[in-house]
Amino acid sequence: MKLQFDAMTCQDLEQSSRLEWLETNGLGGFASGTVSGVHTRRYHGLLTSALQPPVGRVLLVAKFEDTLVVDGHRIELSANLYEGAVHPQGYEYLREFRLDPFPTWRYEIGDVRVEKRIFMVHGQDATIVEYEVHGLCKNCQLEVRPLVAYRDYHATTHSNTALDPRFEWEEDGIVSVQPYSCFPRVFFAADFRSCEPTGYWYNRFEYAEEKARGLDAIEDLFQPFVLHFDLAESPKAVVIVSREALPAHAATGLREKERMRRAALRRQAPVADPFVEDLTEAADQFIVRRGEGHTIIAGYPWFGDWGRDTMIALPGLTLATGRFDVARDILTVFAGALDQGMLPNRFPDGGEAPEYNTVDATLWLFEATRAYLQYSKDEATVRDTLYPRLVEAMDWHMRGTRYGIRAEEDGLLHAGEPGVQLTWMDAKIGDWVVTPRIGKPVEIQALWYNAICTLAELAGRFGDAERAAALAGLAARTQRSFVEQFWDAGRGYLLDNTDDASIRPNQIFAVSLPYTMLDEAQARAVVETVERHLLTPLGLRSLSPEDAAYRGHYQGGVYERDSAYHQGSVWLWLMGPFVSAYARVNPGSARMAELVNGMRPHLREAGVGQMSEIADGDAPFTPRGCFAQAWSVAELLRAAAEDCGNKRTGRADVSRERGKIHADVGDGGGRAFYVAGVQ
């Protein structure tokens, strides 16, 4: 991945402060910031560590204040926003920022050029910051001032007397601090000339994004010491910030190892295309360890691992990229957490008991399992580990589980209770449920039918003929009821709920999922309606602009933002299902590739090299929410692999097999347009 920004962009403070970079370590820890160097979020920092990977995250070291001293003249390279002022203004010397593959800044001061590079070490709580000076610099020094936060990454810290200002300096160039005993010690390893004690508080940093979101936006940071480097003796300086002491000379080897690892990731891309290779590299940032297995971080900078997001993102992040062992780990971990037939919605960040307040996460598990078998051909894991849990989940859904989730006599799935949000449209402000969808939401029925058909195929494959036949009968009943209750022939689209004719993107899943309950004409009408009302260059709006409840901008405080979250905001991940649905009704069209490629410029708009969570529903579709979202990346990767063709030579062509699971499960009441398995 090589994305470059020139001096004009870098020196435009407003623009460069909106461009965010991200480094991750595969453990839930990360480093992030902006191109300008100004921290605009409380989540920006050099070392955020997951104390109980991938959760329990704390921001330990916020940033470095960098000063270049040339012939006694001090040039500040960093930049900060305080209340009413930006100081210093190092971005004025910034001539280039690039991702190559690590975040790299190039500053120019007269004839002197300074390059700064930041990267994290995969599998370790360590961030490495490297400096290199070029040009005439006979009398040059570098001063590095660490600013520490030592707090929960959702919080802010303020000057106090409880902080321990001391640091320990070992003879081998390692300095360490532990301001609070409840958090781990952090080590700074460097070939510095000297270490000068300071012990200052830097007060009243202002975080513009937090302020705009109506959240706590002011923070104080502690500065324990200054590291001095003589660049006349060596034009390079390096500082390793880590939770375990690493020698400074290890930086070069760690950098090259990480560079090779990322190059190998790009070779795993399902399509030989630079954009898809960029997405494949971006995908790796979401895959992290959980115990002995793996899980998926839903988004940076604030999400943990969520059941719904994990199951939706799994095919694109792991299967399309050939990482079947990771997919197996994730499916095994989450299937093992099923309770009363329900998948956890999330594992809380503090390590508490999982939360089970979701209806769709479990249904997405069925689809993730189907996709895993199709890609990996690992029948043993599916048969011995996953199939029994899917059977258990189906049985619970048939007889009823939490929150009114139960199959009704008509074969459709009811879900919901007052005051609870169970679908992906889950915004809730106090007691106000913004998008109440109690009853039979349309995408839940599409997922339910897909789950029934998937389990029927697996039952037939594994010799469970009686269950396969029963599920085929259920599928037929569900399909008839769905068309009767959801298809609005007059309007030519599907209702969002049995009593809600709002035009929302949820209906697209009735076409995009492998098993569909619609005939070809109905499917085409759904795609056309969604395209006409909801399609944007960055994904699908969550509500038609013609609806009185539509909100075209996602801005303001918590109330304003949450009331717009699913009332018009564009969701980037929905481009994947739309592309799949479009491919189903327009096979062979070049439009699918055009839609995917149309997302390419977004790599340079918000999270550099990443895909955002959402965007405004109105043009110019300004990116909002998390600047790096797992399912946004994943669904583009999956669509590129399965719907756009042109896959790498030697990889199984799953695009031709999408949804065609072959098993004799009896007469499911389908038509010729329905996929094999329930015809």
C-alpha positions as CSV (number, residue, x, y, z in Angstrom):
1,M,0.0,0.0,0.0
2,K,1.4,3.3,-1.0
3,L,-0.8,6.4,-0.6
4,Q,0.8,9.8,-0.8
5,F,-0.3,13.3,0.1
6,D,1.6,16.4,-1.1
7,A,2.6,19.6,0.7
8,M,-0.6,21.4,-0.2
9,T,-2.7,18.8,1.6
10,C,-0.3,18.3,4.5
11,Q,0.0,22.1,5.2
12,D,-3.8,22.6,5.1
13,L,-4.5,22.1,8.8
14,E,-8.2,21.4,8.4
15,Q,-7.7,18.8,5.7
16,S,-4.7,17.1,7.1
17,S,-6.3,16.9,10.6
18,R,-9.2,15.0,9.0
19,L,-6.9,12.4,7.5
20,E,-6.2,9.6,10.1
21,W,-3.6,6.9,10.2
22,L,-3.8,3.5,12.0
23,E,-1.3,0.9,13.1
24,T,-2.4,-2.3,14.9
25,N,-0.6,-5.2,16.6
26,G,-3.0,-8.1,16.2
27,L,-3.8,-8.1,19.9
28,G,-6.4,-5.4,20.0
29,G,-3.8,-2.7,20.6
30,F,-3.3,0.1,18.2
31,A,-1.6,3.5,17.5
32,S,-3.4,6.3,15.6
33,G,-3.4,10.0,14.8
34,T,-3.7,12.5,12.0
35,V,-1.5,13.5,9.1
36,S,-1.1,17.0,10.6
37,G,0.1,15.6,14.0
38,V,-2.8,17.2,15.8
39,H,-4.8,14.7,18.0
40,T,-8.5,15.3,17.2
41,R,-9.8,12.3,19.2
42,R,-9.2,11.0,22.8
43,Y,-8.4,7.7,21.1
44,H,-5.4,9.0,19.2
45,G,-2.1,7.8,20.7
46,L,1.2,6.0,20.2
47,L,0.5,3.0,22.3
48,T,-3.0,1.8,23.2
49,S,-2.7,-1.7,24.8
50,A,-5.3,-4.4,25.3
51,L,-4.7,-5.7,28.8
52,Q,-7.0,-8.6,28.2
53,P,-6.6,-9.1,24.5
54,P,-8.5,-7.9,22.6
55,V,-10.3,-5.9,25.3
56,G,-9.4,-4.0,28.4
57,R,-7.7,-1.3,26.3
58,V,-5.8,1.5,27.9
59,L,-4.0,4.4,26.2
60,L,-0.6,4.5,27.8
61,V,1.5,6.9,25.6
62,A,-0.3,9.6,23.8
63,K,2.4,11.1,21.5
64,F,5.9,12.5,21.2
65,E,6.7,16.2,21.0
66,D,9.6,16.4,18.5
67,T,12.1,19.2,18.3
68,L,14.9,19.5,15.8
69,V,17.8,21.8,16.9
70,V,19.9,23.1,14.0
71,D,22.9,25.3,14.9
72,G,21.0,26.3,18.1
73,H,17.8,27.1,16.2
74,R,14.8,25.1,17.5
75,I,12.2,23.8,15.0
76,E,9.1,22.2,16.5
77,L,7.8,19.3,14.3
78,S,4.8,18.4,16.3
79,A,1.4,20.1,16.4
80,N,-1.4,20.4,19.1
81,L,-4.7,22.0,19.4
82,Y,-5.3,23.8,22.7
83,E,-8.3,25.9,23.5
84,G,-8.2,28.7,21.1
85,A,-4.7,28.0,19.7
86,V,-2.6,25.6,17.6
87,H,0.9,25.1,19.1
88,P,3.4,24.3,17.9
89,Q,2.7,24.3,14.1
90,G,5.1,21.7,12.8
91,Y,2.7,20.8,9.9
92,E,4.0,24.0,8.2
93,Y,7.3,22.2,7.6
94,L,5.5,19.0,6.3
95,R,6.1,18.3,2.6
96,E,4.7,14.8,2.3
97,F,2.8,12.1,4.1
98,R,2.7,8.6,2.7
99,L,1.6,5.1,3.7
100,D,4.4,3.0,2.4
101,P,3.4,0.7,4.0
102,F,3.9,2.5,7.4
103,P,2.8,6.1,8.2
104,T,5.7,8.3,7.1
105,W,6.1,12.1,7.4
106,R,8.7,14.2,5.5
107,Y,9.6,17.6,6.9
108,E,11.8,20.1,5.2
109,I,13.6,22.9,7.0
110,G,15.9,24.7,4.6
111,D,18.4,22.2,3.3
112,V,17.5,19.7,6.0
113,R,15.0,16.9,5.4
114,V,13.6,14.8,8.3
115,E,11.6,11.6,7.8
116,K,9.6,10.2,10.6
117,R,8.1,6.7,10.5
118,I,5.7,4.9,12.9
119,F,4.8,1.2,12.9
120,M,3.6,-1.4,15.4
121,V,5.1,-4.8,15.9
122,H,2.6,-7.6,15.1
123,G,2.0,-9.8,18.2
124,Q,3.6,-7.4,20.7
125,D,2.6,-4.3,22.6
126,A,5.3,-2.2,20.9
127,T,5.3,0.9,18.7
128,I,8.5,2.0,17.0
129,V,9.2,5.6,16.0
130,E,12.1,6.1,13.6
131,Y,13.7,9.4,12.5
132,E,16.2,10.0,9.7
133,V,17.9,13.2,8.7
134,H,19.1,14.0,5.2
135,G,21.0,17.1,4.0
136,L,23.6,19.4,5.6
137,C,23.1,19.0,9.3
138,K,26.6,19.3,10.9
139,N,25.2,20.6,14.2
140,C,21.9,18.8,14.6
141,Q,20.2,17.5,17.7
142,L,16.8,15.9,18.2
143,E,14.7,16.2,21.3
144,V,11.9,13.7,22.0
145,R,9.4,14.4,24.8
146,P,7.0,11.6,25.5
147,L,3.5,12.6,26.7
148,V,1.8,9.8,28.7
149,A,-1.9,9.4,29.4
150,Y,-2.2,6.1,31.3
151,R,-6.0,5.8,31.3
152,D,-8.9,3.9,29.8
153,Y,-9.0,4.6,26.1
154,H,-12.6,5.9,26.3
155,A,-11.7,8.4,29.0
156,T,-9.5,11.5,29.4
157,T,-7.0,12.3,32.1
158,H,-6.3,15.4,34.0
159,S,-3.4,16.7,36.1
160,N,-3.3,15.2,39.6
161,T,-1.0,14.5,42.5
162,A,-1.7,10.7,42.5
163,L,0.6,10.3,39.5
164,D,4.1,9.0,40.2
165,P,6.4,11.2,38.2
166,R,9.5,9.1,38.6
167,F,11.2,7.1,35.8
168,E,13.9,4.4,35.8
169,W,16.9,4.7,33.6
170,E,18.9,1.6,32.9
171,E,22.4,1.7,31.5
172,D,21.5,0.0,28.2
173,G,19.5,2.9,26.9
174,I,16.1,1.9,28.3
175,V,14.0,4.3,30.4
176,S,10.7,3.2,31.9
177,V,7.7,4.8,33.6
178,Q,4.7,3.6,35.6
179,P,2.7,6.6,36.6
180,Y,-0.1,4.5,38.2
181,S,0.5,1.0,39.7
182,C,-2.8,-0.3,38.3
183,F,-1.4,-0.1,34.8
184,P,1.7,-1.8,33.4
185,R,5.1,-0.3,33.1
186,V,6.1,1.2,29.7
187,F,9.6,1.1,28.4
188,F,11.3,3.5,26.1
189,A,14.4,2.1,24.3
190,A,16.7,4.4,22.3
191,D,20.3,5.1,21.5
192,F,20.0,8.6,23.1
193,R,22.8,10.9,24.1
194,S,21.1,11.8,27.4
195,C,17.9,11.7,29.3
196,E,16.8,14.9,31.0
197,P,14.2,14.8,33.9
198,T,11.3,17.2,33.4
199,G,8.0,16.2,35.1
200,Y,5.7,18.7,33.5
201,W,2.0,18.6,32.8
202,Y,0.9,19.8,29.4
203,N,-2.6,21.2,30.1
204,R,-5.8,21.7,28.1
205,F,-5.4,19.7,24.9
206,E,-8.6,20.0,22.9
207,Y,-9.9,17.2,20.8
208,A,-12.0,18.6,17.9
209,E,-13.8,15.4,17.0
210,E,-14.8,14.8,20.6
211,K,-16.0,18.3,21.0
212,A,-18.1,18.0,17.8
213,R,-19.6,14.8,19.1
214,G,-20.6,16.5,22.4
215,L,-18.2,14.5,24.5
216,D,-15.4,15.3,26.9
217,A,-12.8,17.0,24.7
218,I,-10.2,18.4,27.1
219,E,-7.2,16.5,28.4
220,D,-4.0,17.0,30.3
221,L,-0.9,14.8,29.6
222,F,2.2,14.2,31.6
223,Q,5.7,14.7,30.2
224,P,8.3,12.8,32.4
225,F,11.6,13.3,30.6
226,V,13.3,14.5,27.4
227,L,15.5,12.2,25.2
228,H,18.4,14.0,23.5
229,F,19.9,12.6,20.2
230,D,23.0,13.8,18.5
231,L,22.2,13.6,14.8
232,A,25.6,14.8,13.8
233,E,27.0,11.5,15.0
234,S,24.3,9.4,13.5
235,P,21.6,10.7,11.1
236,K,19.1,8.1,12.5
237,A,17.3,8.0,15.8
238,V,14.8,5.4,17.0
239,V,12.6,5.0,20.0
240,I,10.8,1.7,20.8
241,V,7.8,2.2,23.1
242,S,6.7,-1.1,24.6
243,R,5.3,-3.0,27.5
244,E,8.4,-5.2,27.6
245,A,12.0,-4.0,27.3
246,L,13.2,-4.3,23.7
247,P,16.7,-3.2,22.7
248,A,16.8,-0.2,20.4
249,H,18.9,-2.1,17.8
250,A,16.0,-4.5,17.3
251,A,14.1,-1.9,15.4
252,T,15.6,-2.5,12.0
253,G,14.9,-6.3,12.1
254,L,11.4,-5.7,13.4
255,R,10.7,-3.2,10.6
256,E,11.8,-5.5,7.9
257,K,10.0,-8.4,9.3
258,E,6.8,-6.4,9.4
259,R,7.3,-5.1,5.9
260,M,7.6,-8.6,4.6
261,R,4.5,-9.7,6.5
262,R,2.5,-7.0,4.9
263,A,3.8,-7.8,1.5
264,A,2.7,-11.4,2.0
265,L,-0.7,-10.2,3.0
266,R,-1.1,-8.4,-0.3
267,R,-0.3,-11.6,-2.2
268,Q,-3.3,-13.1,-0.5
269,A,-5.7,-10.7,-2.2
270,P,-8.5,-12.5,-4.1
271,V,-8.1,-10.3,-7.2
272,A,-4.8,-9.1,-8.8
273,D,-5.7,-5.4,-8.5
274,P,-4.0,-2.7,-6.4
275,F,-7.2,-1.6,-4.8
276,V,-8.2,-5.1,-3.7
277,E,-4.6,-5.6,-2.4
278,D,-5.0,-2.4,-0.4
279,L,-8.2,-3.7,1.1
280,T,-6.6,-7.1,1.9
281,E,-3.8,-5.3,3.8
282,A,-6.5,-3.1,5.5
283,A,-8.4,-6.3,6.4
284,D,-5.6,-7.6,8.5
285,Q,-5.9,-4.7,11.0
286,F,-9.2,-6.1,12.2
287,I,-8.1,-9.7,12.9
288,V,-6.9,-10.1,16.4
289,R,-6.2,-12.7,19.0
290,R,-8.8,-13.8,21.6
291,G,-7.3,-16.4,23.9
292,E,-5.9,-19.2,21.8
293,G,-8.1,-18.3,18.8
294,H,-9.0,-15.2,16.8
295,T,-11.7,-12.7,16.6
296,I,-12.5,-9.5,14.7
297,I,-12.4,-5.9,15.9
298,A,-15.6,-4.3,14.6
299,G,-14.0,-0.9,14.1
300,Y,-11.3,1.6,15.1
301,P,-10.9,3.6,17.2
302,W,-13.7,2.6,19.7
303,F,-15.3,-0.7,18.9
304,G,-14.4,-4.1,20.3
305,D,-15.4,-7.5,18.9
306,W,-19.1,-7.7,18.2
307,G,-20.9,-10.9,17.2
308,R,-23.0,-9.4,14.4
309,D,-20.1,-7.5,12.9
310,T,-17.8,-10.5,13.2
311,M,-20.1,-12.9,11.3
312,I,-20.8,-10.4,8.6
313,A,-17.1,-9.5,8.1
314,L,-15.7,-13.0,8.4
315,P,-16.2,-14.1,4.7
316,G,-14.5,-11.0,3.3
317,L,-11.7,-10.7,5.8
318,T,-10.7,-14.3,6.1
319,L,-12.3,-16.5,3.4
320,A,-11.8,-14.3,0.3
321,T,-8.2,-13.8,1.5
322,G,-7.6,-17.5,2.0
323,R,-7.1,-17.3,5.8
324,F,-9.2,-20.4,6.5
325,D,-7.4,-21.2,9.8
326,V,-8.4,-17.8,11.2
327,A,-12.0,-18.3,10.0
328,R,-12.1,-21.7,11.7
329,D,-10.8,-20.1,15.0
330,I,-13.4,-17.4,14.9
331,L,-16.3,-19.7,14.1
332,T,-15.2,-22.1,16.9
333,V,-14.8,-19.3,19.5
334,F,-18.2,-17.7,18.8
335,A,-20.1,-21.0,18.3
336,G,-18.7,-22.0,21.7
337,A,-20.3,-18.9,23.2
338,L,-23.8,-19.7,22.0
339,D,-26.3,-19.5,24.9
340,Q,-30.0,-20.3,24.5
341,G,-29.3,-20.5,20.8
342,M,-28.0,-17.0,20.6
343,L,-24.6,-15.6,19.6
344,P,-23.2,-12.8,21.8
345,N,-23.7,-9.4,20.4
346,R,-20.5,-8.3,22.0
347,F,-17.8,-9.2,24.5
348,P,-17.7,-6.1,26.8
349,D,-14.4,-4.2,26.9
350,G,-14.0,-4.8,30.7
351,G,-14.1,-8.5,30.4
352,E,-17.6,-8.9,31.8
353,A,-20.1,-11.6,30.7
354,P,-21.1,-11.5,27.0
355,E,-24.3,-9.6,26.0
356,Y,-26.9,-11.5,23.9
357,N,-29.1,-8.7,22.8
358,T,-29.2,-9.4,19.0
359,V,-31.4,-11.4,16.7
360,D,-29.3,-11.3,13.6
361,A,-25.8,-12.3,14.8
362,T,-26.9,-15.9,15.2
363,L,-28.4,-16.0,11.7
364,W,-25.3,-14.5,10.2
365,L,-23.4,-17.4,11.9
366,F,-25.3,-19.8,9.7
367,E,-24.2,-17.8,6.6
368,A,-20.6,-17.6,7.8
369,T,-20.6,-21.4,8.3
370,R,-22.0,-22.0,4.8
371,A,-19.4,-19.7,3.3
372,Y,-16.6,-21.4,5.3
373,L,-17.5,-24.8,4.0
374,Q,-17.8,-23.5,0.4
375,Y,-14.4,-21.9,0.5
376,S,-12.4,-24.2,2.7
377,K,-14.1,-27.6,2.0
378,D,-13.4,-28.3,5.7
379,E,-16.3,-30.7,6.2
380,A,-14.9,-32.2,9.4
381,T,-15.0,-29.0,11.3
382,V,-18.4,-28.1,10.1
383,R,-19.8,-31.6,10.8
384,D,-18.2,-32.2,14.2
385,T,-18.0,-28.7,15.7
386,L,-20.3,-26.2,14.0
387,Y,-23.3,-28.3,12.8
388,P,-24.3,-29.4,16.3
389,R,-24.4,-25.8,17.5
390,L,-26.4,-24.7,14.5
391,V,-28.9,-27.4,15.2
392,E,-29.1,-26.3,18.8
393,A,-29.6,-22.7,17.7
394,M,-32.3,-23.6,15.2
395,D,-34.2,-25.6,17.9
396,W,-34.1,-22.7,20.3
397,H,-35.4,-20.3,17.6
398,M,-38.2,-22.7,16.8
399,R,-39.4,-23.0,20.4
400,G,-38.5,-19.5,21.5
401,T,-35.6,-17.8,23.2
402,R,-34.8,-14.4,24.7
403,Y,-36.5,-11.1,23.8
404,G,-39.5,-12.7,22.1
405,I,-37.4,-14.4,19.4
406,R,-39.4,-17.3,18.1
407,A,-40.7,-18.9,14.9
408,E,-44.4,-18.4,14.4
409,E,-46.9,-20.7,12.7
410,D,-46.5,-19.0,9.4
411,G,-42.8,-19.9,9.4
412,L,-41.5,-16.4,9.9
413,L,-39.3,-15.3,12.8
414,H,-40.7,-12.8,15.3
415,A,-38.3,-10.8,17.4
416,G,-38.3,-8.0,19.9
417,E,-39.7,-6.5,23.1
418,P,-40.4,-2.8,24.0
419,G,-37.2,-0.9,24.8
420,V,-34.8,-3.4,23.2
421,Q,-33.0,-3.0,19.8
422,L,-32.2,-6.4,18.4
423,T,-31.4,-5.7,14.7
424,W,-28.4,-3.9,13.2
425,M,-30.5,-0.7,13.2
426,D,-29.9,-0.5,16.9
427,A,-29.8,3.2,17.8
428,K,-31.4,4.0,21.2
429,I,-31.3,7.3,23.1
430,G,-32.4,6.8,26.7
431,D,-35.8,5.2,26.5
432,W,-36.3,6.4,22.9
433,V,-35.9,3.6,20.3
434,V,-35.1,5.5,17.2
435,T,-36.0,2.7,14.7
436,P,-38.4,0.4,16.5
437,R,-38.5,-2.8,14.5
438,I,-40.3,-5.2,16.8
439,G,-42.1,-8.0,14.9
440,K,-40.8,-9.4,11.7
441,P,-38.1,-7.1,10.2
442,V,-37.5,-7.9,6.5
443,E,-33.8,-8.7,6.7
444,I,-34.4,-11.0,9.7
445,Q,-36.8,-13.1,7.5
446,A,-34.2,-13.1,4.7
447,L,-31.5,-14.3,7.1
448,W,-33.9,-16.8,8.7
449,Y,-34.8,-18.4,5.4
450,N,-31.2,-18.5,4.4
451,A,-30.4,-20.2,7.8
452,I,-33.2,-22.8,7.3
453,C,-31.9,-23.7,3.8
454,T,-28.3,-23.8,4.9
455,L,-29.1,-26.1,7.8
456,A,-31.3,-28.3,5.5
457,E,-28.4,-28.7,3.1
458,L,-26.0,-29.6,5.9
459,A,-28.5,-32.0,7.4
460,G,-28.7,-33.7,4.0
461,R,-25.0,-33.8,3.6
462,F,-24.4,-35.3,7.0
463,G,-27.1,-38.0,6.7
464,D,-29.7,-36.3,8.9
465,A,-32.5,-37.0,6.4
466,E,-35.5,-36.5,8.8
467,R,-34.2,-33.0,9.8
468,A,-33.5,-32.1,6.2
469,A,-37.0,-32.9,5.2
470,A,-38.6,-31.0,8.1
471,L,-36.5,-28.0,7.3
472,A,-37.4,-28.1,3.6
473,G,-41.1,-28.0,4.7
474,L,-40.4,-25.1,6.9
475,A,-38.6,-23.3,4.1
476,A,-41.6,-23.6,1.8
477,R,-44.0,-22.3,4.5
478,T,-41.6,-19.4,5.3
479,Q,-41.3,-18.5,1.6
480,R,-45.0,-18.4,1.0
481,S,-45.7,-16.3,4.1
482,F,-42.9,-13.9,3.3
483,V,-44.2,-13.1,-0.2
484,E,-47.7,-12.7,1.2
485,Q,-46.8,-10.4,4.0
486,F,-43.8,-8.4,2.6
487,W,-44.2,-8.1,-1.1
488,D,-46.0,-4.8,-2.0
489,A,-46.9,-5.4,-5.7
490,G,-48.3,-1.8,-6.0
491,R,-45.1,-0.2,-4.8
492,G,-42.8,-2.8,-6.3
493,Y,-40.6,-3.4,-3.3
494,L,-40.5,-5.2,0.1
495,L,-41.9,-3.7,3.3
496,D,-39.3,-3.1,6.0
497,N,-41.7,-4.7,8.5
498,T,-45.1,-6.1,8.1
499,D,-46.6,-2.7,9.0
500,D,-43.8,-0.4,7.7
501,A,-43.5,0.6,4.1
502,S,-40.4,2.7,4.7
503,I,-37.8,2.4,1.9
504,R,-34.7,1.1,3.7
505,P,-31.8,-1.0,2.6
506,N,-32.8,-4.1,4.6
507,Q,-34.8,-5.5,1.7
508,I,-31.6,-5.9,-0.3
509,F,-30.7,-9.0,1.7
510,A,-33.7,-10.8,0.4
511,V,-31.9,-10.7,-3.0
512,S,-28.2,-10.8,-2.0
513,L,-28.1,-13.8,0.3
514,P,-27.4,-17.2,-1.3
515,Y,-31.0,-18.4,-0.7
516,T,-33.8,-16.0,-1.9
517,M,-37.5,-16.2,-1.5
518,L,-38.2,-13.9,-4.5
519,D,-38.8,-14.7,-8.1
520,E,-36.7,-12.9,-10.7
521,A,-39.1,-10.1,-11.4
522,Q,-39.5,-9.3,-7.7
523,A,-35.8,-9.5,-7.1
524,R,-35.2,-7.1,-10.0
525,A,-37.8,-4.7,-8.7
526,V,-36.1,-4.6,-5.2
527,V,-32.7,-3.9,-6.7
528,E,-34.1,-1.1,-8.8
529,T,-36.0,0.5,-5.9
530,V,-32.9,0.4,-3.7
531,E,-30.7,1.8,-6.5
532,R,-33.1,4.6,-7.2
533,H,-33.6,5.7,-3.6
534,L,-30.6,4.6,-1.6
535,L,-27.5,4.1,-3.7
536,T,-24.6,6.5,-3.3
537,P,-21.0,6.3,-4.4
538,L,-20.1,5.1,-0.8
539,G,-22.9,2.7,-0.1
540,L,-26.6,2.6,0.7
541,R,-28.5,5.2,2.6
542,S,-30.4,3.8,5.6
543,L,-33.6,5.6,4.6
544,S,-35.0,7.2,1.5
545,P,-34.5,10.9,1.2
546,E,-38.2,11.1,0.3
547,D,-39.2,10.0,3.7
548,A,-40.2,12.7,6.2
549,A,-37.9,11.1,8.9
550,Y,-34.8,11.3,6.6
551,R,-31.7,13.0,8.1
552,G,-29.0,13.8,5.6
553,H,-26.3,14.7,8.0
554,Y,-24.7,12.8,10.9
555,Q,-23.4,15.6,13.1
556,G,-23.8,17.2,16.5
557,G,-24.0,15.7,20.0
558,V,-25.1,12.2,21.0
559,Y,-28.8,12.9,20.5
560,E,-28.4,14.5,17.1
561,R,-26.1,11.8,15.9
562,D,-28.0,8.8,17.1
563,S,-31.2,10.2,15.7
564,A,-29.6,10.2,12.3
565,Y,-27.6,7.0,12.5
566,H,-30.2,4.9,10.7
567,Q,-32.4,7.6,9.4
568,G,-30.4,8.5,6.2
569,S,-26.7,8.0,7.0
570,V,-24.9,6.0,4.3
571,W,-23.5,2.7,5.4
572,L,-20.4,1.6,3.4
573,W,-20.7,-2.1,4.2
574,L,-24.0,-2.2,2.4
575,M,-22.3,-1.7,-1.0
576,G,-21.3,-5.4,-0.8
577,P,-24.9,-6.8,-0.5
578,F,-26.0,-4.4,-3.2
579,V,-23.3,-5.5,-5.6
580,S,-24.3,-9.2,-4.9
581,A,-27.9,-8.4,-5.5
582,Y,-27.2,-6.5,-8.6
583,A,-25.0,-9.4,-9.9
584,R,-27.9,-11.8,-9.3
585,V,-30.4,-9.9,-11.5
586,N,-27.8,-8.6,-14.0
587,P,-25.3,-11.5,-14.5
588,G,-22.2,-10.6,-16.4
589,S,-22.7,-6.8,-16.1
590,A,-19.6,-4.6,-15.8
591,R,-21.5,-2.5,-13.3
592,M,-20.5,-4.6,-10.3
593,A,-16.8,-3.8,-10.8
594,E,-17.6,-0.2,-11.4
595,L,-19.5,0.1,-8.1
596,V,-16.6,-1.6,-6.2
597,N,-13.9,0.5,-7.9
598,G,-16.0,3.6,-7.2
599,M,-15.1,3.2,-3.6
600,R,-11.3,3.4,-4.3
601,P,-11.0,7.2,-3.7
602,H,-12.3,6.7,-0.2
603,L,-8.9,5.3,0.8
604,R,-7.7,8.9,0.8
605,E,-10.7,10.6,2.4
606,A,-10.8,9.7,6.1
607,G,-8.8,6.7,7.5
608,V,-5.9,6.6,5.1
609,G,-5.9,3.2,3.5
610,Q,-9.2,2.2,5.3
611,M,-12.9,2.3,4.9
612,S,-15.2,4.3,7.2
613,E,-18.2,3.2,9.1
614,I,-20.7,5.6,7.7
615,A,-21.1,8.9,5.7
616,D,-23.7,11.6,5.4
617,G,-26.7,10.8,3.3
618,D,-26.5,14.1,1.4
619,A,-23.7,15.0,-1.0
620,P,-20.7,15.3,-0.7
621,F,-21.2,12.2,1.5
622,T,-18.7,13.3,4.2
623,P,-17.3,10.3,6.0
624,R,-18.4,9.9,9.7
625,G,-18.2,7.5,12.6
626,C,-15.3,5.1,12.9
627,F,-12.6,5.8,10.4
628,A,-11.8,2.1,10.0
629,Q,-14.7,-0.4,10.0
630,A,-14.3,-4.1,9.5
631,W,-17.5,-4.9,7.6
632,S,-17.0,-2.0,5.3
633,V,-13.6,-3.4,4.2
634,A,-14.9,-7.0,4.3
635,E,-17.9,-6.6,2.1
636,L,-16.0,-4.9,-0.6
637,L,-13.5,-7.7,-0.6
638,R,-16.2,-10.3,-0.7
639,A,-18.0,-8.6,-3.5
640,A,-14.7,-8.2,-5.4
641,A,-14.0,-11.9,-5.0
642,E,-17.5,-13.3,-5.6
643,D,-19.3,-10.9,-7.9
644,C,-16.7,-9.1,-9.9
645,G,-14.7,-12.1,-11.1
646,N,-11.1,-11.8,-12.3
647,K,-9.9,-13.9,-9.3
648,R,-6.3,-14.9,-9.0
649,T,-5.2,-18.0,-10.9
650,G,-5.3,-21.2,-8.8
651,R,-8.0,-20.0,-6.3
652,A,-11.3,-21.8,-6.3
653,D,-13.9,-19.8,-8.3
654,V,-16.4,-19.5,-5.5
655,S,-18.2,-16.7,-7.5
656,R,-19.7,-19.3,-9.8
657,E,-20.9,-21.4,-6.9
658,R,-22.3,-18.7,-4.7
659,G,-25.4,-20.1,-2.9
660,K,-25.5,-23.2,-5.0
661,I,-25.4,-25.8,-2.2
662,H,-26.3,-29.2,-3.7
663,A,-28.4,-31.5,-1.5
664,D,-31.7,-33.2,-2.0
665,V,-33.9,-31.7,0.7
666,G,-37.2,-32.2,-0.9
667,D,-39.7,-29.8,-2.4
668,G,-39.1,-26.4,-0.8
669,G,-41.8,-24.7,-2.9
670,G,-39.2,-22.6,-4.9
671,R,-39.2,-21.5,-8.5
672,A,-36.6,-21.7,-11.2
673,F,-34.9,-18.5,-10.0
674,Y,-34.3,-19.9,-6.5
675,V,-30.9,-21.4,-5.9
676,A,-30.3,-25.2,-5.9
677,G,-31.0,-27.0,-2.6
678,V,-34.6,-26.0,-2.0
679,Q,-36.0,-26.3,-5.5
